[in-house]
Amino acid sequence: MAYIPYIEQEDASPELQRLYDRYREPGGGVDNILKIHGLNPPSMETHYELYRTLMHGPSGLNRVQREMIAVVVSSINECHY
């Protein structure tokens, strides 16, 4: 798996901190899959909108089916997100 550096929340610029605050999980953290966009904050917004559309937008698949597909693809790719 490739390594992509990310910026910790305490080291974030004001713009990046605003995004981290927006995408913070209920437990207080920000998913690493979003933090990898810290070097290019506009890509974080675009990635999140794509994810939101795929997982929550209109579809012939229900939410459980979408999550199952995501789990299988992640497993095949040996991705531990």
PDB file of N, CA, C and O in Angstrom, chain B, residues numbered from 101:
ATOM      1  N   MET B 101       0.844  -1.171   0.000  1.00  0.00           N
ATOM      2  CA  MET B 101       0.000   0.000   0.000  1.00  0.00           C
ATOM      3  C   MET B 101       0.891   1.236   0.000  1.00  0.00           C
ATOM      4  O   MET B 101       1.915   1.267   0.682  1.00  0.00           O
ATOM      5  N   ALA B 102       0.510   2.234  -0.749  1.00  0.00           N
ATOM      6  CA  ALA B 102       1.264   3.478  -0.826  1.00  0.00           C
ATOM      7  C   ALA B 102       1.139   4.258   0.477  1.00  0.00           C
ATOM      8  O   ALA B 102       0.158   4.119   1.208  1.00  0.00           O
ATOM      9  N   TYR B 103       2.133   5.068   0.752  1.00  0.00           N
ATOM     10  CA  TYR B 103       2.108   5.921   1.936  1.00  0.00           C
ATOM     11  C   TYR B 103       1.915   7.363   1.484  1.00  0.00           C
ATOM     12  O   TYR B 103       2.678   7.867   0.659  1.00  0.00           O
ATOM     13  N   ILE B 104       0.919   8.010   2.012  1.00  0.00           N
ATOM     14  CA  ILE B 104       0.654   9.407   1.688  1.00  0.00           C
ATOM     15  C   ILE B 104       0.685  10.181   2.999  1.00  0.00           C
ATOM     16  O   ILE B 104      -0.104   9.892   3.899  1.00  0.00           O
ATOM     17  N   PRO B 105       1.578  11.156   3.125  1.00  0.00           N
ATOM     18  CA  PRO B 105       1.627  11.912   4.385  1.00  0.00           C
ATOM     19  C   PRO B 105       0.384  12.771   4.563  1.00  0.00           C
ATOM     20  O   PRO B 105      -0.234  13.201   3.589  1.00  0.00           O
ATOM     21  N   TYR B 106       0.031  13.011   5.806  1.00  0.00           N
ATOM     22  CA  TYR B 106      -1.100  13.882   6.070  1.00  0.00           C
ATOM     23  C   TYR B 106      -0.756  14.846   7.202  1.00  0.00           C
ATOM     24  O   TYR B 106       0.183  14.631   7.967  1.00  0.00           O
ATOM     25  N   ILE B 107      -1.529  15.887   7.280  1.00  0.00           N
ATOM     26  CA  ILE B 107      -1.301  16.933   8.265  1.00  0.00           C
ATOM     27  C   ILE B 107      -2.194  16.661   9.470  1.00  0.00           C
ATOM     28  O   ILE B 107      -3.410  16.520   9.342  1.00  0.00           O
ATOM     29  N   GLU B 108      -1.566  16.592  10.641  1.00  0.00           N
ATOM     30  CA  GLU B 108      -2.328  16.379  11.875  1.00  0.00           C
ATOM     31  C   GLU B 108      -3.215  17.590  12.138  1.00  0.00           C
ATOM     32  O   GLU B 108      -2.930  18.698  11.685  1.00  0.00           O
ATOM     33  N   GLN B 109      -4.281  17.360  12.869  1.00  0.00           N
ATOM     34  CA  GLN B 109      -5.235  18.435  13.130  1.00  0.00           C
ATOM     35  C   GLN B 109      -4.590  19.624  13.825  1.00  0.00           C
ATOM     36  O   GLN B 109      -4.911  20.772  13.517  1.00  0.00           O
ATOM     37  N   GLU B 110      -3.684  19.359  14.759  1.00  0.00           N
ATOM     38  CA  GLU B 110      -3.055  20.461  15.486  1.00  0.00           C
ATOM     39  C   GLU B 110      -2.076  21.268  14.627  1.00  0.00           C
ATOM     40  O   GLU B 110      -1.690  22.373  15.007  1.00  0.00           O
ATOM     41  N   ASP B 111      -1.672  20.727  13.475  1.00  0.00           N
ATOM     42  CA  ASP B 111      -0.748  21.417  12.571  1.00  0.00           C
ATOM     43  C   ASP B 111      -1.451  22.010  11.353  1.00  0.00           C
ATOM     44  O   ASP B 111      -0.796  22.545  10.459  1.00  0.00           O
ATOM     45  N   ALA B 112      -2.764  21.920  11.313  1.00  0.00           N
ATOM     46  CA  ALA B 112      -3.528  22.344  10.138  1.00  0.00           C
ATOM     47  C   ALA B 112      -3.590  23.865  10.018  1.00  0.00           C
ATOM     48  O   ALA B 112      -3.681  24.582  11.015  1.00  0.00           O
ATOM     49  N   SER B 113      -3.538  24.334   8.785  1.00  0.00           N
ATOM     50  CA  SER B 113      -3.753  25.754   8.502  1.00  0.00           C
ATOM     51  C   SER B 113      -5.201  26.094   8.840  1.00  0.00           C
ATOM     52  O   SER B 113      -6.018  25.190   9.015  1.00  0.00           O
ATOM     53  N   PRO B 114      -5.535  27.387   8.937  1.00  0.00           N
ATOM     54  CA  PRO B 114      -6.938  27.741   9.217  1.00  0.00           C
ATOM     55  C   PRO B 114      -7.925  27.145   8.199  1.00  0.00           C
ATOM     56  O   PRO B 114      -8.999  26.678   8.579  1.00  0.00           O
ATOM     57  N   GLU B 115      -7.564  27.163   6.914  1.00  0.00           N
ATOM     58  CA  GLU B 115      -8.445  26.591   5.888  1.00  0.00           C
ATOM     59  C   GLU B 115      -8.633  25.090   6.108  1.00  0.00           C
ATOM     60  O   GLU B 115      -9.753  24.582   6.054  1.00  0.00           O
ATOM     61  N   LEU B 116      -7.532  24.393   6.353  1.00  0.00           N
ATOM     62  CA  LEU B 116      -7.608  22.952   6.555  1.00  0.00           C
ATOM     63  C   LEU B 116      -8.329  22.633   7.863  1.00  0.00           C
ATOM     64  O   LEU B 116      -9.091  21.668   7.917  1.00  0.00           O
ATOM     65  N   GLN B 117      -8.111  23.410   8.904  1.00  0.00           N
ATOM     66  CA  GLN B 117      -8.795  23.182  10.177  1.00  0.00           C
ATOM     67  C   GLN B 117     -10.307  23.314  10.010  1.00  0.00           C
ATOM     68  O   GLN B 117     -11.074  22.569  10.622  1.00  0.00           O
ATOM     69  N   ARG B 118     -10.729  24.263   9.182  1.00  0.00           N
ATOM     70  CA  ARG B 118     -12.157  24.440   8.904  1.00  0.00           C
ATOM     71  C   ARG B 118     -12.725  23.163   8.281  1.00  0.00           C
ATOM     72  O   ARG B 118     -13.822  22.731   8.634  1.00  0.00           O
ATOM     73  N   LEU B 119     -11.976  22.561   7.353  1.00  0.00           N
ATOM     74  CA  LEU B 119     -12.434  21.320   6.721  1.00  0.00           C
ATOM     75  C   LEU B 119     -12.416  20.163   7.711  1.00  0.00           C
ATOM     76  O   LEU B 119     -13.354  19.367   7.756  1.00  0.00           O
ATOM     77  N   TYR B 120     -11.354  20.067   8.505  1.00  0.00           N
ATOM     78  CA  TYR B 120     -11.301  19.015   9.521  1.00  0.00           C
ATOM     79  C   TYR B 120     -12.496  19.146  10.471  1.00  0.00           C
ATOM     80  O   TYR B 120     -13.107  18.143  10.842  1.00  0.00           O
ATOM     81  N   ASP B 121     -12.821  20.358  10.857  1.00  0.00           N
ATOM     82  CA  ASP B 121     -13.973  20.569  11.737  1.00  0.00           C
ATOM     83  C   ASP B 121     -15.270  20.146  11.051  1.00  0.00           C
ATOM     84  O   ASP B 121     -16.153  19.570  11.686  1.00  0.00           O
ATOM     85  N   ARG B 122     -15.382  20.427   9.780  1.00  0.00           N
ATOM     86  CA  ARG B 122     -16.592  20.082   9.021  1.00  0.00           C
ATOM     87  C   ARG B 122     -16.772  18.571   8.902  1.00  0.00           C
ATOM     88  O   ARG B 122     -17.891  18.067   8.998  1.00  0.00           O
ATOM     89  N   TYR B 123     -15.663  17.846   8.691  1.00  0.00           N
ATOM     90  CA  TYR B 123     -15.741  16.417   8.423  1.00  0.00           C
ATOM     91  C   TYR B 123     -15.401  15.555   9.638  1.00  0.00           C
ATOM     92  O   TYR B 123     -15.209  14.347   9.501  1.00  0.00           O
ATOM     93  N   ARG B 124     -15.325  16.146  10.797  1.00  0.00           N
ATOM     94  CA  ARG B 124     -15.014  15.420  12.034  1.00  0.00           C
ATOM     95  C   ARG B 124     -16.100  14.382  12.328  1.00  0.00           C
ATOM     96  O   ARG B 124     -17.292  14.655  12.186  1.00  0.00           O
ATOM     97  N   GLU B 125     -15.671  13.200  12.736  1.00  0.00           N
ATOM     98  CA  GLU B 125     -16.579  12.122  13.119  1.00  0.00           C
ATOM     99  C   GLU B 125     -17.153  12.415  14.504  1.00  0.00           C
ATOM    100  O   GLU B 125     -16.606  13.239  15.238  1.00  0.00           O
ATOM    101  N   PRO B 126     -18.249  11.749  14.866  1.00  0.00           N
ATOM    102  CA  PRO B 126     -18.823  11.968  16.196  1.00  0.00           C
ATOM    103  C   PRO B 126     -17.827  11.732  17.339  1.00  0.00           C
ATOM    104  O   PRO B 126     -17.935  12.362  18.391  1.00  0.00           O
ATOM    105  N   GLY B 127     -16.871  10.840  17.141  1.00  0.00           N
ATOM    106  CA  GLY B 127     -15.860  10.573  18.166  1.00  0.00           C
ATOM    107  C   GLY B 127     -14.786  11.634  18.256  1.00  0.00           C
ATOM    108  O   GLY B 127     -13.937  11.579  19.146  1.00  0.00           O
ATOM    109  N   GLY B 128     -14.806  12.609  17.344  1.00  0.00           N
ATOM    110  CA  GLY B 128     -13.866  13.725  17.397  1.00  0.00           C
ATOM    111  C   GLY B 128     -12.745  13.702  16.384  1.00  0.00           C
ATOM    112  O   GLY B 128     -12.093  14.725  16.176  1.00  0.00           O
ATOM    113  N   GLY B 129     -12.495  12.562  15.741  1.00  0.00           N
ATOM    114  CA  GLY B 129     -11.403  12.476  14.784  1.00  0.00           C
ATOM    115  C   GLY B 129     -11.855  12.696  13.350  1.00  0.00           C
ATOM    116  O   GLY B 129     -13.047  12.783  13.053  1.00  0.00           O
ATOM    117  N   VAL B 130     -10.875  12.780  12.482  1.00  0.00           N
ATOM    118  CA  VAL B 130     -11.126  12.897  11.047  1.00  0.00           C
ATOM    119  C   VAL B 130     -10.558  11.638  10.401  1.00  0.00           C
ATOM    120  O   VAL B 130      -9.425  11.250  10.687  1.00  0.00           O
ATOM    121  N   ASP B 131     -11.336  11.002   9.537  1.00  0.00           N
ATOM    122  CA  ASP B 131     -10.881   9.781   8.872  1.00  0.00           C
ATOM    123  C   ASP B 131      -9.589  10.038   8.097  1.00  0.00           C
ATOM    124  O   ASP B 131      -9.432  11.081   7.463  1.00  0.00           O
ATOM    125  N   ASN B 132      -8.664   9.071   8.157  1.00  0.00           N
ATOM    126  CA  ASN B 132      -7.404   9.192   7.422  1.00  0.00           C
ATOM    127  C   ASN B 132      -7.633   9.349   5.928  1.00  0.00           C
ATOM    128  O   ASN B 132      -6.871  10.036   5.248  1.00  0.00           O
ATOM    129  N   ILE B 133      -8.688   8.711   5.414  1.00  0.00           N
ATOM    130  CA  ILE B 133      -8.968   8.799   3.982  1.00  0.00           C
ATOM    131  C   ILE B 133      -9.237  10.240   3.566  1.00  0.00           C
ATOM    132  O   ILE B 133      -9.003  10.605   2.414  1.00  0.00           O
ATOM    133  N   LEU B 134      -9.725  11.056   4.487  1.00  0.00           N
ATOM    134  CA  LEU B 134      -9.904  12.477   4.203  1.00  0.00           C
ATOM    135  C   LEU B 134      -8.627  13.257   4.512  1.00  0.00           C
ATOM    136  O   LEU B 134      -8.286  14.198   3.795  1.00  0.00           O
ATOM    137  N   LYS B 135      -7.922  12.869   5.573  1.00  0.00           N
ATOM    138  CA  LYS B 135      -6.715  13.614   5.962  1.00  0.00           C
ATOM    139  C   LYS B 135      -5.618  13.548   4.902  1.00  0.00           C
ATOM    140  O   LYS B 135      -4.760  14.430   4.847  1.00  0.00           O
ATOM    141  N   ILE B 136      -5.634  12.516   4.063  1.00  0.00           N
ATOM    142  CA  ILE B 136      -4.597  12.457   3.019  1.00  0.00           C
ATOM    143  C   ILE B 136      -4.736  13.604   2.024  1.00  0.00           C
ATOM    144  O   ILE B 136      -3.808  13.884   1.265  1.00  0.00           O
ATOM    145  N   HIS B 137      -5.876  14.259   2.024  1.00  0.00           N
ATOM    146  CA  HIS B 137      -6.087  15.409   1.143  1.00  0.00           C
ATOM    147  C   HIS B 137      -5.620  16.719   1.773  1.00  0.00           C
ATOM    148  O   HIS B 137      -5.796  17.786   1.184  1.00  0.00           O
ATOM    149  N   GLY B 138      -5.035  16.649   2.947  1.00  0.00           N
ATOM    150  CA  GLY B 138      -4.625  17.850   3.654  1.00  0.00           C
ATOM    151  C   GLY B 138      -3.648  18.721   2.884  1.00  0.00           C
ATOM    152  O   GLY B 138      -3.601  19.934   3.087  1.00  0.00           O
ATOM    153  N   LEU B 139      -2.869  18.110   2.002  1.00  0.00           N
ATOM    154  CA  LEU B 139      -1.926  18.894   1.198  1.00  0.00           C
ATOM    155  C   LEU B 139      -2.625  19.620   0.060  1.00  0.00           C
ATOM    156  O   LEU B 139      -2.044  20.502  -0.572  1.00  0.00           O
ATOM    157  N   ASN B 140      -3.884  19.245  -0.202  1.00  0.00           N
ATOM    158  CA  ASN B 140      -4.666  19.865  -1.269  1.00  0.00           C
ATOM    159  C   ASN B 140      -6.124  19.955  -0.797  1.00  0.00           C
ATOM    160  O   ASN B 140      -6.962  19.162  -1.226  1.00  0.00           O
ATOM    161  N   PRO B 141      -6.428  20.920   0.085  1.00  0.00           N
ATOM    162  CA  PRO B 141      -7.767  20.984   0.688  1.00  0.00           C
ATOM    163  C   PRO B 141      -8.946  20.953  -0.288  1.00  0.00           C
ATOM    164  O   PRO B 141      -9.955  20.321   0.029  1.00  0.00           O
ATOM    165  N   PRO B 142      -8.875  21.606  -1.467  1.00  0.00           N
ATOM    166  CA  PRO B 142     -10.036  21.493  -2.369  1.00  0.00           C
ATOM    167  C   PRO B 142     -10.345  20.050  -2.766  1.00  0.00           C
ATOM    168  O   PRO B 142     -11.505  19.708  -2.999  1.00  0.00           O
ATOM    169  N   SER B 143      -9.314  19.198  -2.845  1.00  0.00           N
ATOM    170  CA  SER B 143      -9.564  17.798  -3.202  1.00  0.00           C
ATOM    171  C   SER B 143     -10.300  17.078  -2.072  1.00  0.00           C
ATOM    172  O   SER B 143     -11.027  16.117  -2.323  1.00  0.00           O
ATOM    173  N   MET B 144     -10.117  17.539  -0.817  1.00  0.00           N
ATOM    174  CA  MET B 144     -10.835  16.933   0.303  1.00  0.00           C
ATOM    175  C   MET B 144     -12.333  17.166   0.150  1.00  0.00           C
ATOM    176  O   MET B 144     -13.133  16.250   0.342  1.00  0.00           O
ATOM    177  N   GLU B 145     -12.702  18.373  -0.190  1.00  0.00           N
ATOM    178  CA  GLU B 145     -14.121  18.686  -0.378  1.00  0.00           C
ATOM    179  C   GLU B 145     -14.714  17.866  -1.517  1.00  0.00           C
ATOM    180  O   GLU B 145     -15.818  17.336  -1.397  1.00  0.00           O
ATOM    181  N   THR B 146     -13.983  17.764  -2.621  1.00  0.00           N
ATOM    182  CA  THR B 146     -14.459  17.011  -3.781  1.00  0.00           C
ATOM    183  C   THR B 146     -14.602  15.526  -3.455  1.00  0.00           C
ATOM    184  O   THR B 146     -15.591  14.893  -3.823  1.00  0.00           O
ATOM    185  N   HIS B 147     -13.601  14.975  -2.757  1.00  0.00           N
ATOM    186  CA  HIS B 147     -13.646  13.565  -2.374  1.00  0.00           C
ATOM    187  C   HIS B 147     -14.848  13.302  -1.471  1.00  0.00           C
ATOM    188  O   HIS B 147     -15.567  12.321  -1.664  1.00  0.00           O
ATOM    189  N   TYR B 148     -15.067  14.163  -0.500  1.00  0.00           N
ATOM    190  CA  TYR B 148     -16.186  13.963   0.416  1.00  0.00           C
ATOM    191  C   TYR B 148     -17.525  14.015  -0.327  1.00  0.00           C
ATOM    192  O   TYR B 148     -18.413  13.206  -0.058  1.00  0.00           O
ATOM    193  N   GLU B 149     -17.671  14.951  -1.251  1.00  0.00           N
ATOM    194  CA  GLU B 149     -18.919  15.056  -2.012  1.00  0.00           C
ATOM    195  C   GLU B 149     -19.148  13.813  -2.875  1.00  0.00           C
ATOM    196  O   GLU B 149     -20.278  13.339  -2.999  1.00  0.00           O
ATOM    197  N   LEU B 150     -18.077  13.288  -3.468  1.00  0.00           N
ATOM    198  CA  LEU B 150     -18.195  12.047  -4.243  1.00  0.00           C
ATOM    199  C   LEU B 150     -18.642  10.911  -3.332  1.00  0.00           C
ATOM    200  O   LEU B 150     -19.571  10.176  -3.666  1.00  0.00           O
ATOM    201  N   TYR B 151     -17.985  10.764  -2.185  1.00  0.00           N
ATOM    202  CA  TYR B 151     -18.347   9.711  -1.233  1.00  0.00           C
ATOM    203  C   TYR B 151     -19.811   9.845  -0.807  1.00  0.00           C
ATOM    204  O   TYR B 151     -20.556   8.865  -0.811  1.00  0.00           O
ATOM    205  N   ARG B 152     -20.214  11.057  -0.441  1.00  0.00           N
ATOM    206  CA  ARG B 152     -21.580  11.295   0.025  1.00  0.00           C
ATOM    207  C   ARG B 152     -22.594  10.935  -1.064  1.00  0.00           C
ATOM    208  O   ARG B 152     -23.634  10.341  -0.779  1.00  0.00           O
ATOM    209  N   THR B 153     -22.288  11.295  -2.298  1.00  0.00           N
ATOM    210  CA  THR B 153     -23.182  10.975  -3.409  1.00  0.00           C
ATOM    211  C   THR B 153     -23.276   9.468  -3.622  1.00  0.00           C
ATOM    212  O   THR B 153     -24.369   8.932  -3.806  1.00  0.00           O
ATOM    213  N   LEU B 154     -22.135   8.785  -3.597  1.00  0.00           N
ATOM    214  CA  LEU B 154     -22.139   7.339  -3.824  1.00  0.00           C
ATOM    215  C   LEU B 154     -22.837   6.574  -2.708  1.00  0.00           C
ATOM    216  O   LEU B 154     -23.545   5.601  -2.969  1.00  0.00           O
ATOM    217  N   MET B 155     -22.641   7.006  -1.469  1.00  0.00           N
ATOM    218  CA  MET B 155     -23.181   6.257  -0.339  1.00  0.00           C
ATOM    219  C   MET B 155     -24.586   6.683   0.074  1.00  0.00           C
ATOM    220  O   MET B 155     -25.320   5.891   0.666  1.00  0.00           O
ATOM    221  N   HIS B 156     -24.971   7.919  -0.229  1.00  0.00           N
ATOM    222  CA  HIS B 156     -26.256   8.415   0.253  1.00  0.00           C
ATOM    223  C   HIS B 156     -27.182   8.931  -0.858  1.00  0.00           C
ATOM    224  O   HIS B 156     -28.355   9.201  -0.600  1.00  0.00           O
ATOM    225  N   GLY B 157     -26.674   9.070  -2.080  1.00  0.00           N
ATOM    226  CA  GLY B 157     -27.489   9.603  -3.165  1.00  0.00           C
ATOM    227  C   GLY B 157     -28.453   8.568  -3.720  1.00  0.00           C
ATOM    228  O   GLY B 157     -28.422   7.403  -3.326  1.00  0.00           O
ATOM    229  N   PRO B 158     -29.305   9.001  -4.635  1.00  0.00           N
ATOM    230  CA  PRO B 158     -30.262   8.074  -5.262  1.00  0.00           C
ATOM    231  C   PRO B 158     -29.544   6.913  -5.941  1.00  0.00           C
ATOM    232  O   PRO B 158     -28.532   7.106  -6.615  1.00  0.00           O
ATOM    233  N   SER B 159     -30.071   5.720  -5.760  1.00  0.00           N
ATOM    234  CA  SER B 159     -29.434   4.532  -6.323  1.00  0.00           C
ATOM    235  C   SER B 159     -30.405   3.357  -6.277  1.00  0.00           C
ATOM    236  O   SER B 159     -31.363   3.354  -5.504  1.00  0.00           O
ATOM    237  N   GLY B 160     -30.146   2.380  -7.104  1.00  0.00           N
ATOM    238  CA  GLY B 160     -30.896   1.135  -7.049  1.00  0.00           C
ATOM    239  C   GLY B 160     -30.428   0.240  -5.917  1.00  0.00           C
ATOM    240  O   GLY B 160     -31.039  -0.793  -5.642  1.00  0.00           O
ATOM    241  N   LEU B 161     -29.340   0.635  -5.258  1.00  0.00           N
ATOM    242  CA  LEU B 161     -28.808  -0.136  -4.132  1.00  0.00           C
ATOM    243  C   LEU B 161     -29.172   0.550  -2.830  1.00  0.00           C
ATOM    244  O   LEU B 161     -29.180   1.778  -2.747  1.00  0.00           O
ATOM    245  N   ASN B 162     -29.476  -0.254  -1.799  1.00  0.00           N
ATOM    246  CA  ASN B 162     -29.724   0.356  -0.495  1.00  0.00           C
ATOM    247  C   ASN B 162     -28.391   0.576   0.227  1.00  0.00           C
ATOM    248  O   ASN B 162     -27.339   0.165  -0.263  1.00  0.00           O
ATOM    249  N   ARG B 163     -28.442   1.217   1.371  1.00  0.00           N
ATOM    250  CA  ARG B 163     -27.215   1.575   2.097  1.00  0.00           C
ATOM    251  C   ARG B 163     -26.410   0.337   2.498  1.00  0.00           C
ATOM    252  O   ARG B 163     -25.183   0.339   2.392  1.00  0.00           O
ATOM    253  N   VAL B 164     -27.080  -0.710   2.953  1.00  0.00           N
ATOM    254  CA  VAL B 164     -26.384  -1.934   3.358  1.00  0.00           C
ATOM    255  C   VAL B 164     -25.646  -2.540   2.174  1.00  0.00           C
ATOM    256  O   VAL B 164     -24.497  -2.960   2.316  1.00  0.00           O
ATOM    257  N   GLN B 165     -26.277  -2.592   1.017  1.00  0.00           N
ATOM    258  CA  GLN B 165     -25.623  -3.145  -0.177  1.00  0.00           C
ATOM    259  C   GLN B 165     -24.399  -2.316  -0.554  1.00  0.00           C
ATOM    260  O   GLN B 165     -23.362  -2.873  -0.913  1.00  0.00           O
ATOM    261  N   ARG B 166     -24.510  -1.000  -0.475  1.00  0.00           N
ATOM    262  CA  ARG B 166     -23.373  -0.132  -0.807  1.00  0.00           C
ATOM    263  C   ARG B 166     -22.218  -0.375   0.153  1.00  0.00           C
ATOM    264  O   ARG B 166     -21.062  -0.447  -0.263  1.00  0.00           O
ATOM    265  N   GLU B 167     -22.534  -0.500   1.441  1.00  0.00           N
ATOM    266  CA  GLU B 167     -21.485  -0.757   2.440  1.00  0.00           C
ATOM    267  C   GLU B 167     -20.834  -2.114   2.214  1.00  0.00           C
ATOM    268  O   GLU B 167     -19.620  -2.252   2.363  1.00  0.00           O
ATOM    269  N   MET B 168     -21.635  -3.120   1.854  1.00  0.00           N
ATOM    270  CA  MET B 168     -21.072  -4.446   1.593  1.00  0.00           C
ATOM    271  C   MET B 168     -20.104  -4.394   0.415  1.00  0.00           C
ATOM    272  O   MET B 168     -19.036  -5.005   0.461  1.00  0.00           O
ATOM    273  N   ILE B 169     -20.468  -3.676  -0.629  1.00  0.00           N
ATOM    274  CA  ILE B 169     -19.574  -3.535  -1.781  1.00  0.00           C
ATOM    275  C   ILE B 169     -18.276  -2.847  -1.350  1.00  0.00           C
ATOM    276  O   ILE B 169     -17.190  -3.271  -1.746  1.00  0.00           O
ATOM    277  N   ALA B 170     -18.382  -1.797  -0.550  1.00  0.00           N
ATOM    278  CA  ALA B 170     -17.201  -1.072  -0.085  1.00  0.00           C
ATOM    279  C   ALA B 170     -16.292  -1.983   0.741  1.00  0.00           C
ATOM    280  O   ALA B 170     -15.070  -1.924   0.601  1.00  0.00           O
ATOM    281  N   VAL B 171     -16.867  -2.815   1.588  1.00  0.00           N
ATOM    282  CA  VAL B 171     -16.078  -3.725   2.420  1.00  0.00           C
ATOM    283  C   VAL B 171     -15.360  -4.757   1.549  1.00  0.00           C
ATOM    284  O   VAL B 171     -14.177  -5.028   1.760  1.00  0.00           O
ATOM    285  N   VAL B 172     -16.058  -5.328   0.581  1.00  0.00           N
ATOM    286  CA  VAL B 172     -15.440  -6.331  -0.294  1.00  0.00           C
ATOM    287  C   VAL B 172     -14.305  -5.713  -1.105  1.00  0.00           C
ATOM    288  O   VAL B 172     -13.227  -6.299  -1.202  1.00  0.00           O
ATOM    289  N   VAL B 173     -14.533  -4.547  -1.682  1.00  0.00           N
ATOM    290  CA  VAL B 173     -13.492  -3.890  -2.478  1.00  0.00           C
ATOM    291  C   VAL B 173     -12.287  -3.557  -1.596  1.00  0.00           C
ATOM    292  O   VAL B 173     -11.145  -3.775  -2.002  1.00  0.00           O
ATOM    293  N   SER B 174     -12.530  -3.035  -0.406  1.00  0.00           N
ATOM    294  CA  SER B 174     -11.427  -2.719   0.506  1.00  0.00           C
ATOM    295  C   SER B 174     -10.647  -3.979   0.878  1.00  0.00           C
ATOM    296  O   SER B 174      -9.418  -3.961   0.944  1.00  0.00           O
ATOM    297  N   SER B 175     -11.363  -5.058   1.118  1.00  0.00           N
ATOM    298  CA  SER B 175     -10.708  -6.317   1.464  1.00  0.00           C
ATOM    299  C   SER B 175      -9.835  -6.823   0.313  1.00  0.00           C
ATOM    300  O   SER B 175      -8.688  -7.216   0.524  1.00  0.00           O
ATOM    301  N   ILE B 176     -10.379  -6.810  -0.890  1.00  0.00           N
ATOM    302  CA  ILE B 176      -9.612  -7.258  -2.060  1.00  0.00           C
ATOM    303  C   ILE B 176      -8.363  -6.395  -2.250  1.00  0.00           C
ATOM    304  O   ILE B 176      -7.304  -6.897  -2.627  1.00  0.00           O
ATOM    305  N   ASN B 177      -8.498  -5.093  -1.984  1.00  0.00           N
ATOM    306  CA  ASN B 177      -7.365  -4.177  -2.137  1.00  0.00           C
ATOM    307  C   ASN B 177      -6.452  -4.145  -0.924  1.00  0.00           C
ATOM    308  O   ASN B 177      -5.486  -3.384  -0.882  1.00  0.00           O
ATOM    309  N   GLU B 178      -6.769  -4.988   0.073  1.00  0.00           N
ATOM    310  CA  GLU B 178      -6.012  -5.014   1.331  1.00  0.00           C
ATOM    311  C   GLU B 178      -5.935  -3.628   1.967  1.00  0.00           C
ATOM    312  O   GLU B 178      -4.908  -3.230   2.517  1.00  0.00           O
ATOM    313  N   CYS B 179      -7.031  -2.920   1.878  1.00  0.00           N
ATOM    314  CA  CYS B 179      -7.151  -1.590   2.450  1.00  0.00           C
ATOM    315  C   CYS B 179      -7.889  -1.706   3.774  1.00  0.00           C
ATOM    316  O   CYS B 179      -8.964  -2.304   3.833  1.00  0.00           O
ATOM    317  N   HIS B 180      -7.333  -1.150   4.825  1.00  0.00           N
ATOM    318  CA  HIS B 180      -7.900  -1.327   6.154  1.00  0.00           C
ATOM    319  C   HIS B 180      -8.721  -0.153   6.621  1.00  0.00           C
ATOM    320  O   HIS B 180      -8.898   0.033   7.825  1.00  0.00           O
ATOM    321  N   TYR B 181      -9.225   0.641   5.707  1.00  0.00           N
ATOM    322  CA  TYR B 181     -10.087   1.743   6.103  1.00  0.00           C
ATOM    323  C   TYR B 181     -11.428   1.201   6.485  1.00  0.00           C
ATOM    324  O   TYR B 181     -12.319   1.964   6.855  1.00  0.00           O
TER     325      TYR B 181
END
